[in-house]
């Protein structure tokens, strides 16, 4: 993903050059999603009260979408801020 330096420009996928469906800046970093399904996956992960640990020694587990989320999104202490940014979308 390529995030623009100018806030008025759209971020794009680095491989396909398509505009991201959601781009929202928080005090920790950017929250972005390719489409509604991706956004819903992020929302469900962030609001989950209990998350099972990922066994980092298994290569296949390290490559999941959820495992590759930025650490600040994965921290429960940032849950409210992430949900506040993504909830304005009426389809969620």
Backbone as XML, in Angstrom:
<?xml version="1.0"?>
<chain id="A" units="angstrom">
  <residue number="1" name="UNK">
    <atom name="N" x="0.839" y="-1.163" z="0.000"/>
    <atom name="CA" x="0.000" y="0.000" z="0.000"/>
    <atom name="C" x="0.888" y="1.231" z="0.000"/>
  </residue>
  <residue number="2" name="UNK">
    <atom name="N" x="0.462" y="2.223" z="-0.732"/>
    <atom name="CA" x="1.178" y="3.473" z="-0.794"/>
    <atom name="C" x="0.298" y="4.572" z="-0.225"/>
  </residue>
  <residue number="3" name="UNK">
    <atom name="N" x="0.704" y="5.126" z="0.901"/>
    <atom name="CA" x="-0.048" y="6.228" z="1.482"/>
    <atom name="C" x="0.539" y="7.537" z="0.963"/>
  </residue>
  <residue number="4" name="UNK">
    <atom name="N" x="-0.308" y="8.437" z="0.512"/>
    <atom name="CA" x="0.187" y="9.702" z="-0.028"/>
    <atom name="C" x="0.668" y="10.637" z="1.070"/>
  </residue>
  <residue number="5" name="UNK">
    <atom name="N" x="1.544" y="11.533" z="0.714"/>
    <atom name="CA" x="2.003" y="12.534" z="1.686"/>
    <atom name="C" x="0.953" y="13.620" z="1.858"/>
  </residue>
  <residue number="6" name="UNK">
    <atom name="N" x="0.211" y="13.899" z="0.802"/>
    <atom name="CA" x="-0.852" y="14.897" z="0.837"/>
    <atom name="C" x="-2.136" y="14.221" z="1.308"/>
  </residue>
  <residue number="7" name="UNK">
    <atom name="N" x="-2.757" y="14.720" z="2.366"/>
    <atom name="CA" x="-3.959" y="14.096" z="2.923"/>
    <atom name="C" x="-5.141" y="14.130" z="1.968"/>
  </residue>
  <residue number="8" name="UNK">
    <atom name="N" x="-5.091" y="14.972" z="0.958"/>
    <atom name="CA" x="-6.203" y="15.084" z="0.018"/>
    <atom name="C" x="-6.085" y="14.107" z="-1.145"/>
  </residue>
  <residue number="9" name="UNK">
    <atom name="N" x="-4.969" y="13.399" z="-1.233"/>
    <atom name="CA" x="-4.789" y="12.384" z="-2.271"/>
    <atom name="C" x="-5.205" y="11.026" z="-1.708"/>
  </residue>
  <residue number="10" name="UNK">
    <atom name="N" x="-5.584" y="10.123" z="-2.596"/>
    <atom name="CA" x="-6.013" y="8.789" z="-2.184"/>
    <atom name="C" x="-4.830" y="7.832" z="-2.109"/>
  </residue>
  <residue number="11" name="UNK">
    <atom name="N" x="-4.873" y="6.938" z="-1.123"/>
    <atom name="CA" x="-3.889" y="5.862" z="-1.044"/>
    <atom name="C" x="-4.280" y="4.800" z="-2.060"/>
  </residue>
  <residue number="12" name="UNK">
    <atom name="N" x="-3.288" y="4.105" z="-2.581"/>
    <atom name="CA" x="-3.550" y="3.078" z="-3.584"/>
    <atom name="C" x="-2.840" y="1.779" z="-3.256"/>
  </residue>
  <residue number="13" name="UNK">
    <atom name="N" x="-3.365" y="0.691" z="-3.800"/>
    <atom name="CA" x="-2.742" y="-0.614" z="-3.690"/>
    <atom name="C" x="-1.471" y="-0.590" z="-4.530"/>
  </residue>
  <residue number="14" name="UNK">
    <atom name="N" x="-0.341" y="-1.080" z="-3.998"/>
    <atom name="CA" x="0.916" y="-0.996" z="-4.739"/>
    <atom name="C" x="0.980" y="-1.904" z="-5.965"/>
  </residue>
  <residue number="15" name="UNK">
    <atom name="N" x="0.204" y="-2.971" z="-5.993"/>
    <atom name="CA" x="0.261" y="-3.915" z="-7.102"/>
    <atom name="C" x="-0.733" y="-3.596" z="-8.209"/>
  </residue>
  <residue number="16" name="UNK">
    <atom name="N" x="-1.923" y="-3.175" z="-7.828"/>
    <atom name="CA" x="-2.977" y="-2.956" z="-8.821"/>
    <atom name="C" x="-3.273" y="-1.480" z="-9.073"/>
  </residue>
  <residue number="17" name="UNK">
    <atom name="N" x="-2.777" y="-0.612" z="-8.201"/>
    <atom name="CA" x="-2.975" y="0.816" z="-8.376"/>
    <atom name="C" x="-4.395" y="1.299" z="-8.125"/>
  </residue>
  <residue number="18" name="UNK">
    <atom name="N" x="-5.233" y="0.463" z="-7.508"/>
    <atom name="CA" x="-6.610" y="0.869" z="-7.235"/>
    <atom name="C" x="-6.685" y="1.604" z="-5.902"/>
  </residue>
  <residue number="19" name="UNK">
    <atom name="N" x="-7.636" y="2.527" z="-5.816"/>
    <atom name="CA" x="-7.841" y="3.310" z="-4.605"/>
    <atom name="C" x="-8.368" y="2.406" z="-3.496"/>
  </residue>
  <residue number="20" name="UNK">
    <atom name="N" x="-7.901" y="2.640" z="-2.278"/>
    <atom name="CA" x="-8.386" y="1.871" z="-1.137"/>
    <atom name="C" x="-9.801" y="2.306" z="-0.794"/>
  </residue>
  <residue number="21" name="UNK">
    <atom name="N" x="-10.619" y="1.355" z="-0.330"/>
    <atom name="CA" x="-12.021" y="1.623" z="-0.021"/>
    <atom name="C" x="-12.152" y="2.527" z="1.196"/>
  </residue>
  <residue number="22" name="UNK">
    <atom name="N" x="-11.316" y="2.294" z="2.201"/>
    <atom name="CA" x="-11.318" y="3.122" z="3.417"/>
    <atom name="C" x="-9.902" y="3.560" z="3.723"/>
  </residue>
  <residue number="23" name="UNK">
    <atom name="N" x="-9.756" y="4.822" z="4.065"/>
    <atom name="CA" x="-8.492" y="5.369" z="4.538"/>
    <atom name="C" x="-8.827" y="6.332" z="5.665"/>
  </residue>
  <residue number="24" name="UNK">
    <atom name="N" x="-8.340" y="6.049" z="6.854"/>
    <atom name="CA" x="-8.629" y="6.920" z="7.993"/>
    <atom name="C" x="-7.382" y="7.032" z="8.859"/>
  </residue>
  <residue number="25" name="UNK">
    <atom name="N" x="-7.040" y="8.250" z="9.214"/>
    <atom name="CA" x="-5.860" y="8.488" z="10.034"/>
    <atom name="C" x="-6.253" y="8.573" z="11.505"/>
  </residue>
  <residue number="26" name="UNK">
    <atom name="N" x="-5.456" y="7.941" z="12.352"/>
    <atom name="CA" x="-5.633" y="8.033" z="13.798"/>
    <atom name="C" x="-4.335" y="8.599" z="14.374"/>
  </residue>
  <residue number="27" name="UNK">
    <atom name="N" x="-4.302" y="8.797" z="15.668"/>
    <atom name="CA" x="-3.072" y="9.319" z="16.272"/>
    <atom name="C" x="-1.946" y="8.288" z="16.259"/>
  </residue>
  <residue number="28" name="UNK">
    <atom name="N" x="-2.289" y="7.007" z="16.047"/>
    <atom name="CA" x="-1.283" y="5.943" z="16.019"/>
    <atom name="C" x="-0.805" y="5.620" z="14.612"/>
  </residue>
  <residue number="29" name="UNK">
    <atom name="N" x="-1.645" y="5.838" z="13.637"/>
    <atom name="CA" x="-1.318" y="5.483" z="12.260"/>
    <atom name="C" x="-2.584" y="5.404" z="11.422"/>
  </residue>
  <residue number="30" name="UNK">
    <atom name="N" x="-2.455" y="4.849" z="10.246"/>
    <atom name="CA" x="-3.578" y="4.743" z="9.315"/>
    <atom name="C" x="-4.326" y="3.430" z="9.467"/>
  </residue>
  <residue number="31" name="UNK">
    <atom name="N" x="-5.652" y="3.506" z="9.356"/>
    <atom name="CA" x="-6.502" y="2.319" z="9.243"/>
    <atom name="C" x="-6.990" y="2.335" z="7.800"/>
  </residue>
  <residue number="32" name="UNK">
    <atom name="N" x="-6.810" y="1.236" z="7.108"/>
    <atom name="CA" x="-7.249" y="1.188" z="5.720"/>
    <atom name="C" x="-7.832" y="-0.185" z="5.422"/>
  </residue>
  <residue number="33" name="UNK">
    <atom name="N" x="-8.702" y="-0.233" z="4.428"/>
    <atom name="CA" x="-9.327" y="-1.493" z="4.029"/>
    <atom name="C" x="-9.532" y="-1.486" z="2.517"/>
  </residue>
  <residue number="34" name="UNK">
    <atom name="N" x="-9.376" y="-2.651" z="1.927"/>
    <atom name="CA" x="-9.563" y="-2.798" z="0.485"/>
    <atom name="C" x="-11.032" y="-2.775" z="0.086"/>
  </residue>
  <residue number="35" name="UNK">
    <atom name="N" x="-11.880" y="-3.337" z="0.947"/>
    <atom name="CA" x="-13.307" y="-3.426" z="0.629"/>
    <atom name="C" x="-14.095" y="-3.636" z="1.925"/>
  </residue>
  <residue number="36" name="UNK">
    <atom name="N" x="-15.404" y="-3.768" z="1.788"/>
    <atom name="CA" x="-16.272" y="-3.917" z="2.959"/>
    <atom name="C" x="-15.953" y="-5.189" z="3.747"/>
  </residue>
  <residue number="37" name="UNK">
    <atom name="N" x="-15.640" y="-6.274" z="3.061"/>
    <atom name="CA" x="-15.319" y="-7.532" z="3.749"/>
    <atom name="C" x="-14.041" y="-7.392" z="4.573"/>
  </residue>
  <residue number="38" name="UNK">
    <atom name="N" x="-13.048" y="-6.721" z="4.029"/>
    <atom name="CA" x="-11.797" y="-6.488" z="4.749"/>
    <atom name="C" x="-12.054" y="-5.623" z="5.987"/>
  </residue>
  <residue number="39" name="UNK">
    <atom name="N" x="-12.865" y="-4.597" z="5.824"/>
    <atom name="CA" x="-13.211" y="-3.718" z="6.937"/>
    <atom name="C" x="-13.972" y="-4.482" z="8.022"/>
  </residue>
  <residue number="40" name="UNK">
    <atom name="N" x="-14.880" y="-5.350" z="7.612"/>
    <atom name="CA" x="-15.644" y="-6.142" z="8.575"/>
    <atom name="C" x="-14.728" y="-7.094" z="9.346"/>
  </residue>
  <residue number="41" name="UNK">
    <atom name="N" x="-13.754" y="-7.675" z="8.673"/>
    <atom name="CA" x="-12.797" y="-8.556" z="9.341"/>
    <atom name="C" x="-12.018" y="-7.788" z="10.406"/>
  </residue>
  <residue number="42" name="UNK">
    <atom name="N" x="-11.563" y="-6.592" z="10.062"/>
    <atom name="CA" x="-10.839" y="-5.759" z="11.037"/>
    <atom name="C" x="-11.746" y="-5.423" z="12.213"/>
  </residue>
  <residue number="43" name="UNK">
    <atom name="N" x="-12.979" y="-5.018" z="11.926"/>
    <atom name="CA" x="-13.929" y="-4.660" z="12.988"/>
    <atom name="C" x="-14.168" y="-5.836" z="13.932"/>
  </residue>
  <residue number="44" name="UNK">
    <atom name="N" x="-14.425" y="-7.025" z="13.367"/>
    <atom name="CA" x="-14.688" y="-8.200" z="14.208"/>
    <atom name="C" x="-13.481" y="-8.560" z="15.065"/>
  </residue>
  <residue number="45" name="UNK">
    <atom name="N" x="-12.284" y="-8.451" z="14.517"/>
    <atom name="CA" x="-11.084" y="-8.748" z="15.291"/>
    <atom name="C" x="-10.904" y="-7.742" z="16.424"/>
  </residue>
  <residue number="46" name="UNK">
    <atom name="N" x="-11.036" y="-6.461" z="16.109"/>
    <atom name="CA" x="-10.786" y="-5.411" z="17.109"/>
    <atom name="C" x="-11.793" y="-5.473" z="18.244"/>
  </residue>
  <residue number="47" name="UNK">
    <atom name="N" x="-13.061" y="-5.742" z="17.953"/>
    <atom name="CA" x="-14.053" y="-5.736" z="19.026"/>
    <atom name="C" x="-14.171" y="-7.067" z="19.761"/>
  </residue>
  <residue number="48" name="UNK">
    <atom name="N" x="-13.448" y="-8.088" z="19.331"/>
    <atom name="CA" x="-13.497" y="-9.390" z="20.012"/>
    <atom name="C" x="-12.962" y="-9.267" z="21.434"/>
  </residue>
  <residue number="49" name="UNK">
    <atom name="N" x="-13.714" y="-9.743" z="22.425"/>
    <atom name="CA" x="-13.262" y="-9.626" z="23.810"/>
    <atom name="C" x="-12.107" y="-10.570" z="24.152"/>
  </residue>
  <residue number="50" name="UNK">
    <atom name="N" x="-12.013" y="-11.673" z="23.429"/>
    <atom name="CA" x="-10.948" y="-12.645" z="23.689"/>
    <atom name="C" x="-10.323" y="-13.044" z="22.360"/>
  </residue>
  <residue number="51" name="UNK">
    <atom name="N" x="-9.021" y="-12.882" z="22.270"/>
    <atom name="CA" x="-8.304" y="-13.255" z="21.048"/>
    <atom name="C" x="-7.304" y="-14.335" z="21.391"/>
  </residue>
  <residue number="52" name="UNK">
    <atom name="N" x="-7.340" y="-15.391" z="20.611"/>
    <atom name="CA" x="-6.389" y="-16.474" z="20.845"/>
    <atom name="C" x="-5.022" y="-16.062" z="20.345"/>
  </residue>
  <residue number="53" name="UNK">
    <atom name="N" x="-3.995" y="-16.484" z="21.064"/>
    <atom name="CA" x="-2.629" y="-16.159" z="20.650"/>
    <atom name="C" x="-2.269" y="-16.849" z="19.347"/>
  </residue>
  <residue number="54" name="UNK">
    <atom name="N" x="-1.435" y="-16.207" z="18.579"/>
    <atom name="CA" x="-0.975" y="-16.772" z="17.320"/>
    <atom name="C" x="0.349" y="-17.470" z="17.568"/>
  </residue>
  <residue number="55" name="UNK">
    <atom name="N" x="0.438" y="-18.765" z="17.234"/>
    <atom name="CA" x="1.723" y="-19.465" z="17.407"/>
    <atom name="C" x="2.714" y="-18.995" z="16.335"/>
  </residue>
  <residue number="56" name="UNK">
    <atom name="N" x="3.591" y="-18.075" z="16.693"/>
    <atom name="CA" x="4.466" y="-17.429" z="15.719"/>
    <atom name="C" x="5.482" y="-18.378" z="15.100"/>
  </residue>
  <residue number="57" name="UNK">
    <atom name="N" x="5.650" y="-19.562" z="15.642"/>
    <atom name="CA" x="6.590" y="-20.503" z="15.047"/>
    <atom name="C" x="6.013" y="-21.177" z="13.809"/>
  </residue>
  <residue number="58" name="UNK">
    <atom name="N" x="4.713" y="-21.079" z="13.600"/>
    <atom name="CA" x="4.092" y="-21.658" z="12.410"/>
    <atom name="C" x="4.046" y="-20.607" z="11.307"/>
  </residue>
  <residue number="59" name="UNK">
    <atom name="N" x="4.759" y="-20.869" z="10.227"/>
    <atom name="CA" x="4.854" y="-19.881" z="9.151"/>
    <atom name="C" x="3.489" y="-19.535" z="8.562"/>
  </residue>
  <residue number="60" name="UNK">
    <atom name="N" x="2.617" y="-20.502" z="8.405"/>
    <atom name="CA" x="1.315" y="-20.240" z="7.795"/>
    <atom name="C" x="0.482" y="-19.283" z="8.648"/>
  </residue>
  <residue number="61" name="UNK">
    <atom name="N" x="0.630" y="-19.302" z="9.953"/>
    <atom name="CA" x="-0.122" y="-18.420" z="10.842"/>
    <atom name="C" x="0.382" y="-16.980" z="10.762"/>
  </residue>
  <residue number="62" name="UNK">
    <atom name="N" x="1.672" y="-16.796" z="10.508"/>
    <atom name="CA" x="2.230" y="-15.443" z="10.420"/>
    <atom name="C" x="1.695" y="-14.696" z="9.208"/>
  </residue>
  <residue number="63" name="UNK">
    <atom name="N" x="1.186" y="-15.395" z="8.226"/>
    <atom name="CA" x="0.780" y="-14.766" z="6.987"/>
    <atom name="C" x="-0.714" y="-14.444" z="6.932"/>
  </residue>
  <residue number="64" name="UNK">
    <atom name="N" x="-1.458" y="-14.654" z="7.986"/>
    <atom name="CA" x="-2.880" y="-14.340" z="7.968"/>
    <atom name="C" x="-3.084" y="-12.833" z="7.972"/>
  </residue>
  <residue number="65" name="UNK">
    <atom name="N" x="-4.230" y="-12.380" z="7.474"/>
    <atom name="CA" x="-4.538" y="-10.955" z="7.424"/>
    <atom name="C" x="-4.517" y="-10.357" z="8.829"/>
  </residue>
  <residue number="66" name="UNK">
    <atom name="N" x="-5.128" y="-11.035" z="9.778"/>
    <atom name="CA" x="-5.196" y="-10.523" z="11.149"/>
    <atom name="C" x="-3.807" y="-10.477" z="11.786"/>
  </residue>
  <residue number="67" name="UNK">
    <atom name="N" x="-2.985" y="-11.468" z="11.550"/>
    <atom name="CA" x="-1.642" y="-11.489" z="12.134"/>
    <atom name="C" x="-0.770" y="-10.376" z="11.571"/>
  </residue>
  <residue number="68" name="UNK">
    <atom name="N" x="-1.098" y="-9.882" z="10.393"/>
    <atom name="CA" x="-0.295" y="-8.845" z="9.758"/>
    <atom name="C" x="-0.808" y="-7.431" z="10.027"/>
  </residue>
  <residue number="69" name="UNK">
    <atom name="N" x="-1.842" y="-7.310" z="10.851"/>
    <atom name="CA" x="-2.308" y="-5.974" z="11.237"/>
    <atom name="C" x="-1.225" y="-5.291" z="12.063"/>
  </residue>
  <residue number="70" name="UNK">
    <atom name="N" x="-1.120" y="-3.971" z="11.957"/>
    <atom name="CA" x="-0.139" y="-3.268" z="12.794"/>
    <atom name="C" x="-0.375" y="-3.557" z="14.278"/>
  </residue>
  <residue number="71" name="UNK">
    <atom name="N" x="0.693" y="-3.585" z="15.043"/>
    <atom name="CA" x="0.602" y="-3.912" z="16.471"/>
    <atom name="C" x="-0.345" y="-2.975" z="17.205"/>
  </residue>
  <residue number="72" name="UNK">
    <atom name="N" x="-0.350" y="-1.692" z="16.862"/>
    <atom name="CA" x="-1.215" y="-0.750" z="17.574"/>
    <atom name="C" x="-2.690" y="-1.063" z="17.351"/>
  </residue>
  <residue number="73" name="UNK">
    <atom name="N" x="-3.052" y="-1.635" z="16.200"/>
    <atom name="CA" x="-4.448" y="-2.037" z="15.971"/>
    <atom name="C" x="-4.771" y="-3.277" z="16.798"/>
  </residue>
  <residue number="74" name="UNK">
    <atom name="N" x="-3.798" y="-4.145" z="16.986"/>
    <atom name="CA" x="-4.016" y="-5.381" z="17.732"/>
    <atom name="C" x="-4.119" y="-5.159" z="19.238"/>
  </residue>
  <residue number="75" name="UNK">
    <atom name="N" x="-3.605" y="-4.050" z="19.751"/>
    <atom name="CA" x="-3.651" y="-3.802" z="21.192"/>
    <atom name="C" x="-5.057" y="-3.417" z="21.636"/>
  </residue>
  <residue number="76" name="UNK">
    <atom name="N" x="-5.538" y="-4.072" z="22.658"/>
    <atom name="CA" x="-6.888" y="-3.818" z="23.173"/>
    <atom name="C" x="-7.050" y="-2.382" z="23.662"/>
  </residue>
  <residue number="77" name="UNK">
    <atom name="N" x="-5.970" y="-1.758" z="24.113"/>
    <atom name="CA" x="-6.080" y="-0.390" z="24.624"/>
    <atom name="C" x="-6.461" y="0.612" z="23.532"/>
  </residue>
  <residue number="78" name="UNK">
    <atom name="N" x="-6.299" y="0.236" z="22.259"/>
    <atom name="CA" x="-6.648" y="1.120" z="21.144"/>
    <atom name="C" x="-7.987" y="0.751" z="20.502"/>
  </residue>
  <residue number="79" name="UNK">
    <atom name="N" x="-8.684" y="-0.194" z="21.105"/>
    <atom name="CA" x="-9.940" y="-0.703" z="20.553"/>
    <atom name="C" x="-10.948" y="0.403" z="20.260"/>
  </residue>
  <residue number="80" name="UNK">
    <atom name="N" x="-11.192" y="1.266" z="21.233"/>
    <atom name="CA" x="-12.202" y="2.321" z="21.052"/>
    <atom name="C" x="-11.850" y="3.264" z="19.908"/>
  </residue>
  <residue number="81" name="UNK">
    <atom name="N" x="-10.588" y="3.619" z="19.804"/>
    <atom name="CA" x="-10.178" y="4.547" z="18.754"/>
    <atom name="C" x="-10.338" y="3.930" z="17.361"/>
  </residue>
  <residue number="82" name="UNK">
    <atom name="N" x="-9.948" y="2.681" z="17.207"/>
    <atom name="CA" x="-10.076" y="2.014" z="15.907"/>
    <atom name="C" x="-11.547" y="1.870" z="15.546"/>
  </residue>
  <residue number="83" name="UNK">
    <atom name="N" x="-12.365" y="1.440" z="16.485"/>
    <atom name="CA" x="-13.797" y="1.271" z="16.205"/>
    <atom name="C" x="-14.469" y="2.606" z="15.903"/>
  </residue>
  <residue number="84" name="UNK">
    <atom name="N" x="-14.050" y="3.653" z="16.548"/>
    <atom name="CA" x="-14.617" y="4.981" z="16.295"/>
    <atom name="C" x="-14.337" y="5.418" z="14.849"/>
  </residue>
  <residue number="85" name="UNK">
    <atom name="N" x="-13.173" y="5.071" z="14.334"/>
    <atom name="CA" x="-12.797" y="5.449" z="12.971"/>
    <atom name="C" x="-13.570" y="4.632" z="11.928"/>
  </residue>
  <residue number="86" name="UNK">
    <atom name="N" x="-13.815" y="3.363" z="12.198"/>
    <atom name="CA" x="-14.450" y="2.525" z="11.177"/>
    <atom name="C" x="-15.970" y="2.437" z="11.306"/>
  </residue>
  <residue number="87" name="UNK">
    <atom name="N" x="-16.542" y="2.795" z="12.434"/>
    <atom name="CA" x="-17.991" y="2.677" z="12.620"/>
    <atom name="C" x="-18.841" y="3.629" z="11.792"/>
  </residue>
  <residue number="88" name="UNK">
    <atom name="N" x="-18.359" y="4.785" z="11.367"/>
    <atom name="CA" x="-19.218" y="5.679" z="10.583"/>
    <atom name="C" x="-19.715" y="5.065" z="9.272"/>
  </residue>
  <residue number="89" name="UNK">
    <atom name="N" x="-19.186" y="3.927" z="8.915"/>
    <atom name="CA" x="-19.598" y="3.317" z="7.662"/>
    <atom name="C" x="-20.901" y="2.557" z="7.874"/>
  </residue>
  <residue number="90" name="UNK">
    <atom name="N" x="-21.975" y="2.966" z="7.200"/>
    <atom name="CA" x="-23.317" y="2.457" z="7.472"/>
    <atom name="C" x="-23.518" y="0.958" z="7.229"/>
  </residue>
  <residue number="91" name="UNK">
    <atom name="N" x="-22.667" y="0.333" z="6.470"/>
    <atom name="CA" x="-22.845" y="-1.079" z="6.167"/>
    <atom name="C" x="-22.308" y="-1.992" z="7.249"/>
  </residue>
  <residue number="92" name="UNK">
    <atom name="N" x="-21.659" y="-1.451" z="8.274"/>
    <atom name="CA" x="-21.088" y="-2.295" z="9.322"/>
    <atom name="C" x="-22.059" y="-2.491" z="10.458"/>
  </residue>
</chain>
